[in-house]
């Protein structure tokens, strides 16, 4: 479909936290019970239409979480406007590794203003919870990250998480910039506003 802007988003986190199912649920409304570990990188797309009619598309990259694939996936941070850090609420170690993944984003991103969000997946497994929501909320607050718990299985908060990120990317990179340019053009009439398609190919 036609779109006004396209933004690359990388979904990162330990292997087995449900990154692939989050993406397939959001982009295809599918959940795979027998999902296998991602090797290398796959991606899907999903568009969002804003109230003003602007259509923005997320190009969502699914990166392998295994340590042995790290050298492959680091190149795919390039050109990313957003990074979704995912942990499994039933695996404490995946939450404990959030600082490591946050550091990865800061180290490899080529954008200083990359939008980063933390997601606690598999909240349908409440009886197996190992990471308390209040602890995750506090970590997100300290790290200045938006945070949401999701369930790809139950399709809970999946679209909400991706839409929140996409809207923030749009606000930060398009709307706010256009406002600044508009103000500048009114001041000196020398800065034109250009609205076009953003390219995010790595």
NUTI-525696 format. One record per residue (C-alpha): residue number from 1; residue in three letters; z, x, y. Coordinates in Angstrom, 2 decimals. Layout:
ATOM     i    aa        pz        px        py
ATOM   NUM   ALA         Z         X         Y
...
// end
This chain:
ATOM     i    aa        pz        px        py
ATOM     1   UNK      0.00      0.00      0.00
ATOM     2   UNK     -0.33      1.03      3.63
ATOM     3   UNK      2.64      2.69      5.24
ATOM     4   UNK      3.56      4.14      8.60
ATOM     5   UNK      5.75      6.99      7.40
ATOM     6   UNK      6.50      8.70      4.11
ATOM     7   UNK      9.61     10.77      3.51
ATOM     8   UNK     10.47     12.99      0.57
ATOM     9   UNK     13.90     12.50     -1.01
ATOM    10   UNK     15.35     14.69     -3.77
ATOM    11   UNK     17.91     13.29     -6.21
ATOM    12   UNK     20.17     16.02     -7.54
ATOM    13   UNK     23.29     16.43     -9.64
ATOM    14   UNK     24.43     17.47    -13.10
ATOM    15   UNK     22.39     16.59    -16.16
ATOM    16   UNK     23.22     13.18    -17.62
ATOM    17   UNK     24.61     11.53    -14.48
ATOM    18   UNK     21.79      8.98    -14.44
ATOM    19   UNK     19.41     10.35    -11.80
ATOM    20   UNK     16.27      9.31    -13.69
ATOM    21   UNK     17.54      5.78    -14.31
ATOM    22   UNK     18.53      5.37    -10.66
ATOM    23   UNK     14.98      6.25     -9.67
ATOM    24   UNK     13.28      4.14    -12.35
ATOM    25   UNK     15.51      1.18    -11.50
ATOM    26   UNK     14.67      1.46     -7.83
ATOM    27   UNK     10.95      2.17     -8.13
ATOM    28   UNK     10.06      0.18    -11.27
ATOM    29   UNK     13.10     -2.06    -11.89
ATOM    30   UNK     13.44     -0.46    -15.32
ATOM    31   UNK     16.41      1.01    -17.17
ATOM    32   UNK     15.94      3.29    -20.16
ATOM    33   UNK     18.84      3.31    -22.64
ATOM    34   UNK     17.27      6.25    -24.47
ATOM    35   UNK     16.60      8.27    -21.33
ATOM    36   UNK     16.14     11.97    -22.09
ATOM    37   UNK     16.99     14.91    -19.89
ATOM    38   UNK     14.39     15.55    -17.20
ATOM    39   UNK     12.55     18.84    -17.59
ATOM    40   UNK     11.13     20.13    -14.34
ATOM    41   UNK     10.42     17.45    -11.75
ATOM    42   UNK      9.11     13.88    -11.75
ATOM    43   UNK      8.78     11.49     -8.81
ATOM    44   UNK      8.29      7.85     -7.91
ATOM    45   UNK      7.68      5.92     -4.70
ATOM    46   UNK      9.18      2.83     -3.10
ATOM    47   UNK      8.47      1.27      0.30
ATOM    48   UNK     10.76     -0.48      2.73
ATOM    49   UNK      9.64     -2.79      5.54
ATOM    50   UNK     11.89     -2.75      8.59
ATOM    51   UNK     12.60     -5.73     10.83
ATOM    52   UNK     10.00     -4.54     13.34
ATOM    53   UNK      7.30     -4.43     10.66
ATOM    54   UNK      7.33     -0.65     10.25
ATOM    55   UNK      6.68      0.34      6.63
ATOM    56   UNK      8.37      3.52      5.43
ATOM    57   UNK      7.87      4.92      1.96
ATOM    58   UNK     10.30      7.05      0.00
ATOM    59   UNK      8.77      9.68     -2.27
ATOM    60   UNK     11.71     10.20     -4.61
ATOM    61   UNK     11.84     13.41     -6.63
ATOM    62   UNK     13.88     13.58     -9.82
ATOM    63   UNK     15.10     17.14    -10.34
ATOM    64   UNK     16.47     18.57    -13.57
ATOM    65   UNK     20.21     19.15    -13.44
ATOM    66   UNK     20.40     21.79    -16.13
ATOM    67   UNK     21.31     25.26    -14.94
ATOM    68   UNK     18.39     26.87    -16.78
ATOM    69   UNK     15.88     24.86    -14.73
ATOM    70   UNK     17.41     25.74    -11.36
ATOM    71   UNK     14.77     28.38    -10.59
ATOM    72   UNK     12.06     25.75    -11.06
ATOM    73   UNK     13.58     23.01     -8.98
ATOM    74   UNK     14.72     24.95     -5.91
ATOM    75   UNK     11.15     24.96     -4.58
ATOM    76   UNK     11.22     21.17     -4.51
ATOM    77   UNK     13.83     21.03     -1.78
ATOM    78   UNK     11.09     22.12      0.61
ATOM    79   UNK      9.88     19.32      2.84
ATOM    80   UNK     12.69     16.97      1.81
ATOM    81   UNK     14.06     14.71      4.52
ATOM    82   UNK     16.88     13.41      2.31
ATOM    83   UNK     19.04     14.55     -0.61
ATOM    84   UNK     21.00     12.17     -2.82
ATOM    85   UNK     23.86     13.89     -4.64
ATOM    86   UNK     24.72     11.97     -7.82
ATOM    87   UNK     27.76     12.23    -10.08
ATOM    88   UNK     28.92     10.17    -13.06
ATOM    89   UNK     32.21      8.33    -12.45
ATOM    90   UNK     33.12      8.89    -16.12
ATOM    91   UNK     32.65     12.68    -15.95
ATOM    92   UNK     35.10     14.46    -13.71
ATOM    93   UNK     33.18     17.73    -13.92
ATOM    94   UNK     30.07     16.12    -12.37
ATOM    95   UNK     32.18     15.13     -9.35
ATOM    96   UNK     33.85     18.53     -9.19
ATOM    97   UNK     30.38     20.07     -8.92
ATOM    98   UNK     29.54     18.11     -5.78
ATOM    99   UNK     30.45     21.05     -3.49
ATOM   100   UNK     28.05     23.22     -5.50
ATOM   101   UNK     25.21     20.72     -5.12
ATOM   102   UNK     25.95     20.27     -1.43
ATOM   103   UNK     25.76     24.04     -1.05
ATOM   104   UNK     22.41     24.02     -2.89
ATOM   105   UNK     21.02     21.55     -0.36
ATOM   106   UNK     22.18     23.61      2.60
ATOM   107   UNK     20.86     26.80      1.04
ATOM   108   UNK     17.40     25.62      0.03
ATOM   109   UNK     16.54     22.87      2.51
ATOM   110   UNK     14.07     23.86      5.20
ATOM   111   UNK     15.44     21.14      7.51
ATOM   112   UNK     18.69     21.51      9.43
ATOM   113   UNK     18.95     17.74      9.83
ATOM   114   UNK     18.36     16.73      6.20
ATOM   115   UNK     20.10     13.42      5.45
ATOM   116   UNK     22.55     13.92      2.57
ATOM   117   UNK     24.32     11.13      0.70
ATOM   118   UNK     26.71     11.06     -2.27
ATOM   119   UNK     26.44      8.47     -5.03
ATOM   120   UNK     28.88      7.77     -7.85
ATOM   121   UNK     26.76      6.32    -10.65
ATOM   122   UNK     27.65      4.31    -13.78
ATOM   123   UNK     30.28      2.17    -12.08
ATOM   124   UNK     29.67     -0.42    -14.82
ATOM   125   UNK     31.74      1.86    -17.09
ATOM   126   UNK     34.96      0.99    -15.30
ATOM   127   UNK     37.04      1.32    -18.47
ATOM   128   UNK     35.95      4.97    -18.78
ATOM   129   UNK     36.43      5.90    -15.12
ATOM   130   UNK     37.50      9.52    -14.61
ATOM   131   UNK     36.81      9.77    -10.86
ATOM   132   UNK     38.77      7.41     -8.63
ATOM   133   UNK     36.77      5.79     -5.85
ATOM   134   UNK     39.43      6.70     -3.29
ATOM   135   UNK     39.11     10.40     -4.17
ATOM   136   UNK     35.33     10.28     -3.84
ATOM   137   UNK     35.63      8.39     -0.57
ATOM   138   UNK     37.96     11.06      0.81
ATOM   139   UNK     35.63     13.88     -0.27
ATOM   140   UNK     32.67     12.13      1.34
ATOM   141   UNK     34.64     11.58      4.53
ATOM   142   UNK     35.67     15.25      4.69
ATOM   143   UNK     32.08     16.36      4.06
ATOM   144   UNK     30.69     13.76      6.50
ATOM   145   UNK     28.55     12.14      3.80
ATOM   146   UNK     27.66      8.47      3.34
ATOM   147   UNK     29.01      7.35     -0.04
ATOM   148   UNK     28.36      4.48     -2.42
ATOM   149   UNK     29.06      3.69     -6.07
ATOM   150   UNK     26.10      2.41     -8.08
ATOM   151   UNK     25.12      1.16    -11.51
ATOM   152   UNK     21.53      1.65    -12.63
ATOM   153   UNK     22.32     -0.45    -15.72
ATOM   154   UNK     23.56     -3.46    -13.75
ATOM   155   UNK     21.28     -2.71    -10.78
ATOM   156   UNK     24.29     -2.61     -8.49
ATOM   157   UNK     23.88     -1.00     -5.05
ATOM   158   UNK     20.80      0.96     -6.19
ATOM   159   UNK     18.41     -0.44     -3.59
ATOM   160   UNK     21.21     -0.45     -1.02
ATOM   161   UNK     21.81      3.28     -1.49
ATOM   162   UNK     18.16      4.28     -1.19
ATOM   163   UNK     17.52      1.90      1.70
ATOM   164   UNK     20.56      3.24      3.57
ATOM   165   UNK     19.25      6.77      3.21
ATOM   166   UNK     15.68      5.87      4.17
ATOM   167   UNK     16.81      3.99      7.28
ATOM   168   UNK     18.96      6.94      8.36
ATOM   169   UNK     16.02      9.32      7.87
ATOM   170   UNK     13.82      7.04      9.97
ATOM   171   UNK     16.45      6.70     12.68
ATOM   172   UNK     17.04     10.43     12.84
ATOM   173   UNK     13.45     11.66     12.61
ATOM   174   UNK     11.35      8.92     14.20
ATOM   175   UNK     13.19      6.34     16.24
ATOM   176   UNK     15.61      8.65     18.01
ATOM   177   UNK     12.89     11.23     18.60
ATOM   178   UNK     10.56      8.60     20.02
ATOM   179   UNK     13.31      7.43     22.37
ATOM   180   UNK     13.86     10.99     23.60
ATOM   181   UNK     10.14     11.52     24.10
ATOM   182   UNK      9.84      8.20     25.88
ATOM   183   UNK     12.67      9.12     28.22
ATOM   184   UNK     11.05     12.49     28.87
ATOM   185   UNK      7.67     10.91     29.59
ATOM   186   UNK      9.26      8.57     32.11
ATOM   187   UNK     10.87     11.59     33.73
ATOM   188   UNK      7.84     13.87     34.04
ATOM   189   UNK      4.95     11.84     32.61
ATOM   190   UNK      3.89     14.86     30.56
ATOM   191   UNK      5.14     14.17     27.02
ATOM   192   UNK      3.07     11.66     25.02
ATOM   193   UNK      4.55      9.67     22.16
ATOM   194   UNK      2.71     10.20     18.90
ATOM   195   UNK      3.31      7.81     16.04
ATOM   196   UNK      1.67      8.78     12.78
ATOM   197   UNK      2.19      9.47      9.13
ATOM   198   UNK      4.69     12.13      8.20
ATOM   199   UNK      3.59     14.39      5.37
ATOM   200   UNK      6.21     15.71      2.95
ATOM   201   UNK      4.23     17.51      0.27
ATOM   202   UNK      6.13     20.55     -0.91
// end
